[in-house]
């Protein structure tokens, strides 16, 4: 029965309801008559004082809603539990599903990177038993089977999701080691712009590699993944660290794609050498030139750290790390407290090292170099990952920095700069061209400012400037229409009509290029806080072809590194919780941790806030797991 609508209470004074029965009833007035509404079942009774409350008490004894509530919960008396403060409540209407609970444990372990032997921890078992005595924690074999089941379910969801997307995909290859560096793995990750507004990353696979794997074998693995996920037609770029085997893999892959009708315009963007890896190689070139100086400083700091004064000053210095940022911090501290070195040399006969003023000057110059490169890498990592155009400025600054160093009056600095320059120039053509093209799609820079920046960084005679616009036009034509798949003539046209048909295609291309010319000729946007992806999304109807280009080009990843590996050339190490596990379980756990409920949070109005959340689950890399990390028995 529906509850009657309340009427306005009369102005006359009402008697206060004193009976406890009104704790279970609401007294309302309808059409001048008082009614009592049961709070449990909403039934309507007379609420007049003349009717009394006996009929209301009788209803409470029979009320089906109250009986249902009481059947749901049974209070166990404190005398039964021995706990006067915390009595136990049992919900008899709840349904216990052991299979669902087991999969919940599996998903928890996958998502949070817990070790599999967590289910054997005594306190965890007690905790679970107290929550639900009927639930039996799965065995380790059952847990592994559950991991593979969740992996399969989530993989199918992700495959269907990829099929719905119209954007291109960018493949990132990252190399790792496991089991005390005995085994080598490759992590395959896709980066893409879901709707032109948000960048996302998803791990595709984590595959075990042979220790002596070649470019050919790696290419076969990549081909298998592309076909398995049905994304070979949508692949746009491959980002990978520079090495002979990786370069061979890229060459074989593009040859295979060509046979499948890969669009020629995409070849200009296809191979992206990891820029942070190139920076690491440049820094390594510089540090190789002062190995003897670094050895002296490291040995001196070790000696000084054994004194009270030195221990306090150098307590943050890591003398054992192989990462170059550790060398950077060591030189910072050494030069900051340089005055205590000569003091010790003159005052202690057993001081082991003599560092000359010339060597200190060389260390100071190297620190300037490391400071510059450290700042560049920190900017790359400070926002999880950049949209592609933001790399362009730092790439130009690297070139200008090396040019200035080559003019140094110090012979050592000139030698280091020349060595770095050779390596940089051999790689820069790849990522400079891609980042420059991406920068053209920044409405605040466009083509003219990009060309000016390239001439300022590389000199007036640089060949890159002469190719950038041609590259953009060819890529634009490819996006506007895939002419390579359309014949220039058909059987219905004779040879004499060939010229007419070619002129028609040319006029069509010229008409489409008007969109590109209009964008390039419009005034630059002056908003420094411009949301670039948002700008293209808003202007998509005005520049439909350019919007599709911007969606794909601005999503190109320029680096394979995450924060843990950005300052180190050697491969990252997979977390030790995976030691002893089969490769398929390692892959399922890694991918599952990335796929399970991994929302991408976007903060508007910032260039780099379109970047994805960290791709890898907490358990993938050593040093990033939770405190529950333990070795598998």
C-alpha positions as CSV (number, residue, x, y, z in Angstrom):
1,X,0.0,0.0,0.0
2,X,1.3,3.4,-0.9
3,X,2.1,5.8,1.9
4,X,-0.5,8.7,2.0
5,X,0.7,12.2,1.4
6,X,1.0,14.3,4.5
7,X,-1.2,17.3,4.9
8,X,-0.2,20.4,6.7
9,X,-0.5,20.1,10.5
10,X,-3.3,22.1,12.1
11,X,-2.2,25.0,14.2
12,X,-3.8,23.5,17.3
13,X,-1.4,22.0,19.9
14,X,-1.0,18.2,19.6
15,X,-0.3,15.7,22.4
16,X,3.2,14.5,22.6
17,X,3.5,10.8,21.7
18,X,5.0,9.0,24.7
19,X,4.4,5.3,23.8
20,X,7.4,3.3,22.6
21,X,5.2,1.9,19.8
22,X,5.9,5.2,17.9
23,X,9.5,4.1,17.5
24,X,8.2,1.8,14.8
25,X,5.4,4.0,13.4
26,X,5.2,7.4,11.8
27,X,2.0,9.4,12.8
28,X,0.7,11.6,10.0
29,X,-2.5,13.5,9.3
30,X,-4.4,13.0,6.1
31,X,-7.7,14.8,5.4
32,X,-8.0,15.7,9.1
33,X,-7.6,12.1,10.2
34,X,-4.5,10.8,12.1
35,X,-2.9,7.7,10.5
36,X,0.0,5.4,11.7
37,X,2.4,4.2,9.1
38,X,4.6,1.2,9.9
39,X,8.2,2.1,9.3
40,X,9.0,-1.5,8.3
41,X,6.3,-2.5,5.8
42,X,4.6,0.9,5.2
43,X,1.2,-0.4,6.1
44,X,-1.4,2.2,7.1
45,X,-3.4,2.0,10.4
46,X,-5.6,4.3,12.4
47,X,-3.5,6.7,14.4
48,X,-6.2,8.4,16.4
49,X,-5.8,8.5,20.1
50,X,-9.3,7.1,20.5
51,X,-8.1,3.9,18.7
52,X,-5.3,3.3,21.2
53,X,-2.1,1.3,20.3
54,X,-3.1,-2.3,20.9
55,X,-3.7,-2.9,17.2
56,X,-0.3,-1.4,16.4
57,X,1.4,-3.7,18.9
58,X,-0.4,-6.7,17.4
59,X,0.8,-5.7,13.9
60,X,4.4,-5.6,15.1
61,X,4.1,-9.2,16.2
62,X,2.9,-10.3,12.8
63,X,4.9,-7.8,10.5
64,X,6.5,-9.8,7.8
65,X,9.2,-7.1,7.1
66,X,10.4,-7.3,10.7
67,X,10.5,-11.1,10.6
68,X,12.6,-10.8,7.4
69,X,15.0,-8.4,9.0
70,X,15.4,-10.7,12.0
71,X,16.1,-13.7,9.9
72,X,18.9,-11.9,8.1
73,X,20.9,-11.4,11.2
74,X,21.6,-13.5,14.2
75,X,23.4,-12.0,17.1
76,X,25.6,-14.5,18.9
77,X,25.7,-13.7,22.6
78,X,28.9,-12.4,24.2
79,X,28.9,-15.4,26.5
80,X,29.3,-17.7,23.5
81,X,32.4,-15.8,22.2
82,X,33.9,-14.6,25.4
83,X,34.1,-11.1,23.9
84,X,31.8,-8.7,25.6
85,X,33.0,-5.8,23.4
86,X,32.8,-7.3,19.9
87,X,29.8,-9.7,19.5
88,X,29.7,-11.6,16.2
89,X,27.0,-10.8,13.6
90,X,26.2,-13.5,10.9
91,X,24.4,-12.4,7.8
92,X,22.3,-15.4,6.9
93,X,21.1,-13.9,3.6
94,X,24.6,-13.7,2.1
95,X,25.7,-16.3,-0.4
96,X,29.2,-17.6,-0.2
97,X,30.8,-18.3,-3.6
98,X,34.1,-20.1,-3.2
99,X,35.1,-19.9,-6.9
100,X,34.4,-16.2,-7.0
101,X,36.4,-15.6,-3.8
102,X,39.3,-17.7,-5.1
103,X,39.4,-15.5,-8.3
104,X,39.3,-12.4,-6.1
105,X,42.5,-13.6,-4.4
106,X,44.0,-14.3,-7.8
107,X,43.1,-10.8,-9.1
108,X,44.5,-9.2,-5.9
109,X,47.8,-11.0,-6.3
110,X,48.0,-10.1,-10.0
111,X,47.0,-6.4,-9.6
112,X,49.1,-5.6,-6.6
113,X,52.1,-7.7,-7.4
114,X,52.1,-9.9,-4.4
115,X,54.2,-13.1,-4.3
116,X,52.3,-16.3,-4.9
117,X,53.5,-17.8,-1.6
118,X,51.4,-15.0,0.1
119,X,48.6,-17.6,0.4
120,X,50.9,-19.6,2.7
121,X,51.7,-16.8,5.1
122,X,50.3,-17.8,8.5
123,X,48.8,-14.5,9.5
124,X,47.2,-14.0,6.1
125,X,45.6,-17.4,6.4
126,X,44.3,-16.6,9.9
127,X,42.9,-13.3,8.7
128,X,41.0,-15.0,5.8
129,X,39.7,-17.8,8.0
130,X,38.3,-15.3,10.5
131,X,36.5,-13.4,7.7
132,X,35.0,-16.6,6.2
133,X,35.7,-19.9,7.9
134,X,34.3,-21.8,4.9
135,X,36.8,-20.3,2.5
136,X,39.9,-22.5,1.8
137,X,42.8,-20.6,0.3
138,X,43.8,-22.1,-3.1
139,X,47.0,-24.1,-3.5
140,X,49.8,-22.6,-5.4
141,X,49.0,-24.8,-8.5
142,X,45.3,-23.7,-8.3
143,X,46.5,-20.1,-8.0
144,X,48.6,-20.4,-11.1
145,X,45.7,-21.9,-13.0
146,X,43.6,-18.9,-11.8
147,X,46.2,-16.5,-13.0
148,X,46.1,-18.0,-16.5
149,X,42.3,-17.9,-16.5
150,X,42.2,-14.2,-15.6
151,X,44.9,-13.5,-18.1
152,X,42.8,-15.2,-20.8
153,X,39.6,-13.4,-19.9
154,X,41.3,-10.0,-19.8
155,X,43.2,-10.6,-23.0
156,X,40.0,-11.3,-24.9
157,X,38.4,-8.1,-23.6
158,X,41.5,-6.1,-24.7
159,X,41.5,-7.7,-28.1
160,X,37.8,-6.6,-28.7
161,X,38.7,-3.1,-27.4
162,X,41.5,-2.8,-29.9
163,X,39.2,-3.8,-32.7
164,X,36.9,-0.9,-31.9
165,X,39.7,1.7,-32.2
166,X,40.4,3.6,-35.5
167,X,43.7,5.0,-34.4
168,X,47.2,3.7,-35.3
169,X,49.3,1.8,-32.7
170,X,52.9,2.4,-31.7
171,X,54.9,-0.6,-30.4
172,X,57.5,-0.2,-27.7
173,X,60.1,-2.9,-27.0
174,X,61.8,-3.0,-23.6
175,X,64.3,-5.6,-22.6
176,X,64.6,-7.1,-19.1
177,X,66.4,-9.9,-17.3
178,X,65.2,-12.4,-14.7
179,X,66.5,-15.2,-12.4
180,X,69.8,-13.5,-11.6
181,X,70.2,-12.3,-15.3
182,X,70.1,-15.9,-16.5
183,X,67.0,-15.3,-18.6
184,X,66.2,-12.4,-20.9
185,X,62.7,-11.1,-21.6
186,X,61.2,-8.5,-24.0
187,X,58.2,-6.5,-22.9
188,X,55.9,-5.4,-25.8
189,X,53.8,-2.4,-25.1
190,X,51.3,-0.5,-27.3
191,X,50.9,3.3,-27.0
192,X,48.0,4.9,-28.8
193,X,45.5,7.9,-28.7
194,X,42.2,6.4,-27.9
195,X,40.0,9.1,-29.3
196,X,42.4,11.9,-30.2
197,X,42.1,13.2,-26.6
198,X,43.8,10.7,-24.4
199,X,47.0,8.7,-24.6
200,X,47.0,5.2,-23.3
201,X,49.4,2.4,-22.9
202,X,48.8,-1.3,-22.7
203,X,51.2,-4.2,-22.4
204,X,50.7,-6.8,-25.1
205,X,53.1,-9.5,-23.9
206,X,56.2,-10.3,-22.0
207,X,58.1,-13.0,-24.0
208,X,61.1,-15.0,-22.9
209,X,64.0,-14.7,-25.4
210,X,66.9,-16.9,-26.1
211,X,70.2,-15.6,-24.6
212,X,71.7,-15.4,-28.1
213,X,68.5,-14.1,-29.9
214,X,69.0,-12.4,-33.2
215,X,67.1,-9.7,-35.1
216,X,65.5,-12.5,-37.2
217,X,64.1,-14.4,-34.2
218,X,63.0,-11.2,-32.5
219,X,61.2,-10.1,-35.8
220,X,59.4,-13.5,-35.8
221,X,58.1,-12.9,-32.3
222,X,56.9,-9.4,-33.2
223,X,55.2,-10.7,-36.4
224,X,53.4,-13.3,-34.3
225,X,52.1,-10.8,-31.8
226,X,50.9,-8.4,-34.5
227,X,49.0,-11.2,-36.2
228,X,47.6,-12.6,-33.0
229,X,46.3,-9.2,-31.9
230,X,45.2,-8.4,-35.5
231,X,47.0,-5.0,-35.4
232,X,49.5,-5.5,-38.2
233,X,47.5,-3.2,-40.5
234,X,47.4,-0.5,-37.8
235,X,51.0,-0.5,-36.7
236,X,52.6,2.9,-37.2
237,X,56.0,3.0,-35.4
238,X,58.4,0.8,-33.4
239,X,60.4,2.3,-30.6
240,X,63.4,0.3,-29.5
241,X,66.9,0.8,-28.1
242,X,69.7,1.1,-30.7
243,X,71.7,-2.1,-31.3
244,X,72.6,-4.1,-34.4
245,X,70.1,-6.9,-33.7
246,X,67.3,-4.4,-33.0
247,X,68.1,-2.5,-36.2
248,X,68.1,-5.8,-38.1
249,X,64.7,-6.7,-36.5
250,X,63.2,-3.4,-37.7
251,X,64.6,-3.8,-41.2
252,X,63.1,-7.3,-41.5
253,X,59.8,-6.2,-40.0
254,X,59.3,-3.3,-42.4
255,X,60.1,-5.6,-45.3
256,X,57.5,-8.1,-44.2
257,X,54.9,-5.3,-43.7
258,X,55.7,-4.0,-47.2
259,X,54.7,-7.3,-48.6
260,X,51.4,-6.9,-46.8
261,X,50.7,-3.6,-48.4
262,X,52.1,-1.3,-45.7
263,X,51.4,2.4,-46.7
264,X,54.6,4.0,-48.0
265,X,54.0,7.3,-46.1
266,X,54.3,5.5,-42.8
267,X,57.8,4.3,-43.5
268,X,59.0,7.9,-42.7
269,X,58.0,7.4,-39.1
270,X,58.5,3.7,-38.6
271,X,61.8,3.3,-36.7
272,X,62.2,5.4,-33.5
273,X,65.5,4.8,-31.6
274,X,65.0,5.3,-27.8
275,X,66.2,8.8,-27.1
276,X,67.0,8.2,-23.4
277,X,69.2,5.2,-24.5
278,X,71.0,7.5,-26.9
279,X,71.6,10.1,-24.1
280,X,73.0,7.3,-21.9
281,X,75.4,6.4,-24.7
282,X,76.5,10.0,-25.0
283,X,77.1,10.3,-21.3
284,X,79.0,7.0,-21.3
285,X,81.3,8.5,-24.1
286,X,82.0,11.5,-21.8
287,X,82.6,9.5,-18.7
288,X,85.0,7.1,-20.5
289,X,87.3,10.1,-21.1
290,X,87.7,10.8,-17.3
291,X,87.7,7.3,-15.9
292,X,91.0,7.9,-14.1
293,X,89.6,11.2,-12.5
294,X,86.4,9.5,-11.4
295,X,88.5,6.6,-9.9
296,X,90.5,9.2,-7.9
297,X,87.5,11.0,-6.6
298,X,85.7,7.8,-5.7
299,X,88.7,6.5,-3.8
300,X,89.1,9.9,-2.0
301,X,85.5,10.0,-1.0
302,X,85.7,6.5,0.4
303,X,88.7,7.5,2.5
304,X,87.0,10.7,3.7
305,X,83.8,8.9,4.5
306,X,85.6,7.0,7.3
307,X,86.1,10.3,9.2
308,X,83.3,11.9,11.1
309,X,83.4,15.1,9.0
310,X,83.5,13.2,5.7
311,X,80.8,10.7,6.7
312,X,78.4,13.5,7.3
313,X,79.1,15.3,4.0
314,X,79.1,12.2,1.8
315,X,76.4,10.1,3.4
316,X,74.1,10.4,0.3
317,X,76.8,9.3,-2.2
318,X,76.5,5.9,-3.7
319,X,80.0,4.7,-4.7
320,X,78.8,1.2,-5.9
321,X,76.0,2.1,-8.4
322,X,76.6,1.8,-12.1
323,X,74.0,4.4,-13.0
324,X,75.4,7.6,-14.3
325,X,73.1,9.8,-12.2
326,X,75.0,8.3,-9.2
327,X,78.2,9.7,-10.8
328,X,76.4,13.0,-11.2
329,X,75.5,13.2,-7.5
330,X,79.0,12.1,-6.5
331,X,80.7,14.9,-8.5
332,X,78.2,17.4,-7.1
333,X,79.2,16.5,-3.6
334,X,82.9,16.3,-4.3
335,X,83.0,19.7,-5.9
336,X,80.8,21.2,-3.2
337,X,83.2,20.0,-0.5
338,X,86.3,20.3,-2.7
339,X,88.1,22.4,0.0
340,X,88.4,19.4,2.4
341,X,90.4,17.4,-0.2
342,X,93.5,19.6,-0.3
343,X,93.3,20.0,3.4
344,X,93.5,16.3,3.9
345,X,96.3,16.0,1.3
346,X,98.4,18.5,3.2
347,X,97.5,17.4,6.7
348,X,97.5,13.6,6.4
349,X,100.5,11.6,5.3
350,X,98.4,8.5,4.6
351,X,95.8,10.3,2.3
352,X,95.9,8.0,-0.8
353,X,95.0,10.3,-3.7
354,X,96.4,13.5,-5.1
355,X,93.8,15.3,-7.3
356,X,95.3,18.1,-9.3
357,X,93.7,21.4,-10.1
358,X,93.5,20.5,-13.7
359,X,91.6,17.3,-12.8
360,X,89.2,19.3,-10.7
361,X,88.6,21.6,-13.7
362,X,87.9,18.6,-15.9
363,X,85.5,17.2,-13.2
364,X,83.7,20.5,-13.1
365,X,83.3,20.6,-16.9
366,X,81.9,17.0,-16.8
367,X,79.5,17.9,-14.1
368,X,78.2,20.7,-16.3
369,X,77.6,18.2,-19.0
370,X,75.9,15.7,-16.6
371,X,73.7,18.5,-15.2
372,X,72.5,19.3,-18.7
373,X,71.7,15.7,-19.6
374,X,70.2,15.0,-16.2
375,X,67.8,17.9,-16.6
376,X,66.8,16.6,-20.1
377,X,66.1,13.1,-18.9
378,X,64.2,14.4,-15.8
379,X,61.9,16.4,-18.1
380,X,61.3,13.3,-20.2
381,X,60.4,11.3,-17.1
382,X,58.6,14.0,-15.0
383,X,55.3,13.4,-16.7
384,X,55.2,9.7,-17.1
385,X,55.7,10.3,-20.9
386,X,55.5,13.3,-23.2
387,X,53.3,13.8,-26.2
388,X,55.8,13.6,-29.1
389,X,56.1,17.3,-30.0
390,X,57.6,18.2,-26.5
391,X,60.8,16.2,-27.3
392,X,61.7,18.6,-30.1
393,X,62.9,21.5,-28.0
394,X,65.3,19.3,-25.9
395,X,66.6,17.5,-29.0
396,X,67.6,20.9,-30.5
397,X,69.1,22.0,-27.2
398,X,71.3,18.9,-27.1
399,X,72.7,19.8,-30.6
400,X,73.3,23.4,-29.5
401,X,75.0,22.2,-26.3
402,X,77.4,19.9,-28.2
403,X,78.2,22.7,-30.7
404,X,79.2,25.0,-27.8
405,X,81.3,22.3,-26.2
406,X,83.1,21.7,-29.4
407,X,84.3,25.4,-29.1
408,X,85.7,24.9,-25.6
409,X,89.3,26.0,-24.9
410,X,89.8,22.8,-22.9
411,X,91.3,20.1,-25.0
412,X,89.6,17.3,-23.0
413,X,86.2,19.0,-23.4
414,X,86.6,19.4,-27.1
415,X,87.6,15.7,-27.4
416,X,84.5,14.6,-25.5
417,X,82.2,16.9,-27.4
418,X,83.6,15.6,-30.8
419,X,83.1,12.0,-29.7
420,X,79.5,12.7,-28.5
421,X,78.8,14.7,-31.7
422,X,79.7,11.7,-34.0
423,X,77.3,9.4,-32.1
424,X,74.5,12.0,-31.8
425,X,74.6,12.8,-35.5
426,X,74.5,9.1,-36.5
427,X,71.2,8.7,-34.6
428,X,69.6,12.2,-34.6
429,X,68.2,12.0,-38.1
430,X,65.6,9.5,-36.9
431,X,64.2,11.1,-33.8
432,X,64.9,14.7,-34.9
433,X,62.7,14.3,-38.0
434,X,59.9,12.6,-36.1
435,X,59.9,15.1,-33.2
436,X,60.1,18.0,-35.8
437,X,57.0,16.7,-37.7
438,X,55.2,16.3,-34.4
439,X,56.1,19.9,-33.4
440,X,54.5,21.1,-36.7
441,X,51.2,19.8,-35.2
442,X,51.7,22.1,-32.2
443,X,49.5,25.2,-33.1
444,X,52.0,27.3,-31.1
445,X,55.0,26.5,-33.4
446,X,53.9,25.0,-36.8
447,X,56.4,24.7,-39.7
448,X,58.2,28.1,-39.9
449,X,59.2,28.1,-36.2
450,X,60.3,24.4,-36.4
451,X,62.5,25.2,-39.4
452,X,64.0,28.2,-37.7
453,X,64.8,26.0,-34.6
454,X,66.4,23.3,-36.7
455,X,68.7,25.9,-38.4
456,X,69.6,27.4,-35.1
457,X,70.4,24.0,-33.6
458,X,72.1,22.3,-36.6
459,X,73.3,25.2,-38.8
460,X,71.9,26.8,-41.9
461,X,73.1,24.0,-44.1
462,X,71.3,21.2,-42.3
463,X,69.6,18.7,-44.7
464,X,66.7,18.0,-42.2
465,X,65.0,21.3,-43.1
466,X,64.8,20.5,-46.7
467,X,62.9,17.2,-46.1
468,X,60.5,18.1,-43.3
469,X,57.8,19.8,-45.4
470,X,58.1,17.1,-48.1
471,X,57.6,14.5,-45.5
472,X,54.6,16.2,-44.0
473,X,53.0,16.6,-47.5
474,X,53.6,12.9,-48.3
475,X,52.2,11.7,-45.0
476,X,49.2,14.1,-45.5
477,X,48.5,12.6,-48.9
478,X,48.7,9.1,-47.5
479,X,46.1,10.0,-44.8
480,X,43.9,11.9,-47.2
481,X,43.7,9.0,-49.6
482,X,45.6,5.8,-50.1
483,X,46.5,6.4,-53.7
484,X,48.8,3.4,-53.8
485,X,45.9,1.0,-53.6
486,X,43.9,2.7,-56.4
487,X,44.9,2.1,-60.0
488,X,45.6,5.2,-62.2
489,X,43.5,3.7,-65.0
490,X,41.1,0.8,-65.5
491,X,39.9,-1.3,-68.4
492,X,37.2,1.2,-69.1
493,X,39.8,3.9,-70.0
494,X,42.1,3.8,-73.0
495,X,45.7,4.8,-73.0
496,X,44.7,8.2,-74.5
497,X,42.6,8.9,-71.4
498,X,45.5,8.3,-69.0
499,X,46.7,11.9,-68.9
500,X,43.1,13.1,-68.2
501,X,42.8,10.7,-65.3
502,X,46.2,11.7,-63.8
503,X,45.2,15.4,-64.0
504,X,42.0,14.6,-62.2
505,X,43.9,12.9,-59.4
506,X,46.3,15.8,-59.2
507,X,43.5,18.3,-58.9
508,X,41.9,16.2,-56.2
509,X,45.2,16.1,-54.2
510,X,45.6,19.9,-54.6
511,X,42.1,20.4,-53.2
512,X,42.9,18.2,-50.2
513,X,46.2,19.9,-49.6
514,X,44.3,23.2,-49.2
515,X,43.5,21.9,-45.7
516,X,47.2,21.6,-44.8
517,X,48.0,25.0,-46.3
518,X,45.2,26.7,-44.4
519,X,46.5,25.3,-41.1
520,X,50.1,26.3,-41.8
521,X,49.1,29.8,-42.8
522,X,46.8,30.6,-39.9
523,X,48.3,32.7,-37.0
524,X,50.1,30.8,-34.2
525,X,48.2,30.1,-31.0
526,X,49.8,32.1,-28.2
527,X,48.4,30.1,-25.2
528,X,51.5,28.6,-23.5
529,X,49.2,26.3,-21.4
530,X,47.5,25.0,-24.5
531,X,46.0,21.5,-24.3
532,X,47.3,20.4,-27.8
533,X,45.3,17.1,-28.1
534,X,42.2,19.0,-26.9
535,X,42.8,21.7,-29.5
536,X,42.9,19.1,-32.3
537,X,39.9,17.3,-30.9
538,X,38.0,20.7,-31.0
539,X,39.2,21.6,-34.5
540,X,38.8,18.1,-35.9
541,X,35.8,19.1,-38.2
542,X,37.8,22.1,-39.5
543,X,40.9,20.0,-40.2
544,X,39.6,16.4,-40.5
545,X,42.7,14.9,-42.2
546,X,45.2,16.8,-40.1
547,X,43.3,15.8,-37.0
548,X,43.8,12.1,-37.8
549,X,47.5,12.7,-38.5
550,X,47.9,14.6,-35.2
551,X,46.1,11.9,-33.3
552,X,48.6,9.3,-34.4
553,X,51.8,11.4,-34.7
554,X,51.5,13.1,-31.3
555,X,51.2,9.7,-29.7
556,X,54.5,8.3,-31.0
557,X,56.7,7.2,-28.0
558,X,60.3,8.5,-28.2
559,X,61.6,6.5,-25.3
560,X,61.4,2.9,-24.0
561,X,62.6,3.9,-20.5
562,X,60.8,4.3,-17.2
563,X,62.2,6.1,-14.2
564,X,64.1,3.0,-12.9
565,X,66.1,2.5,-16.2
566,X,66.5,6.0,-17.6
567,X,70.1,6.4,-16.3
568,X,71.4,2.9,-17.0
569,X,72.3,1.2,-20.2
570,X,71.9,-2.4,-18.9
571,X,68.4,-4.0,-19.1
572,X,66.1,-3.7,-16.1
573,X,65.7,-6.7,-13.8
574,X,62.3,-8.3,-13.3
575,X,61.2,-8.4,-9.6
576,X,62.6,-11.4,-7.7
577,X,59.0,-12.5,-6.7
578,X,59.0,-14.1,-10.2
579,X,62.1,-16.2,-9.5
580,X,61.3,-19.9,-10.1
581,X,58.1,-19.3,-12.0
582,X,57.5,-20.4,-15.5
583,X,57.6,-17.8,-18.3
584,X,53.9,-18.1,-19.0
585,X,53.0,-17.3,-15.4
586,X,55.4,-14.3,-15.4
587,X,53.8,-13.1,-18.6
588,X,50.2,-13.6,-17.3
589,X,50.9,-11.9,-14.0
590,X,52.6,-8.9,-15.7
591,X,50.0,-8.4,-18.4
592,X,47.1,-9.1,-16.0
593,X,48.4,-6.5,-13.6
594,X,48.4,-3.9,-16.4
595,X,45.0,-4.9,-17.8
596,X,43.0,-5.3,-14.6
597,X,41.1,-2.1,-13.8
598,X,43.8,0.3,-15.0
599,X,42.0,3.6,-15.6
600,X,43.8,6.5,-17.2
601,X,43.3,9.8,-15.4
602,X,43.6,12.9,-17.5
603,X,44.1,16.4,-16.1
604,X,43.2,19.0,-18.7
605,X,45.1,22.1,-19.9
606,X,48.6,20.7,-19.6
607,X,50.6,19.3,-22.5
608,X,52.1,16.4,-20.6
609,X,49.1,15.6,-18.5
610,X,47.7,13.7,-21.5
611,X,50.3,11.0,-20.7
612,X,49.3,7.6,-19.5
613,X,49.5,6.2,-16.1
614,X,52.6,4.0,-15.6
615,X,52.1,1.0,-17.8
616,X,53.7,-1.7,-15.7
617,X,52.1,-3.3,-12.7
618,X,53.9,-2.8,-9.4
619,X,55.5,-6.3,-9.5
620,X,57.3,-6.1,-12.9
621,X,60.6,-4.4,-12.1
622,X,62.9,-5.0,-9.1
623,X,62.6,-2.3,-6.5
624,X,59.0,-1.4,-7.3
625,X,57.0,-4.1,-5.6
626,X,55.3,-3.9,-2.2
627,X,56.9,-4.8,1.1
628,X,55.5,-8.3,0.7
629,X,58.2,-9.1,-1.8
630,X,59.8,-12.4,-1.0
631,X,61.6,-15.1,-3.0
632,X,59.6,-18.1,-4.2
633,X,60.6,-21.2,-2.4
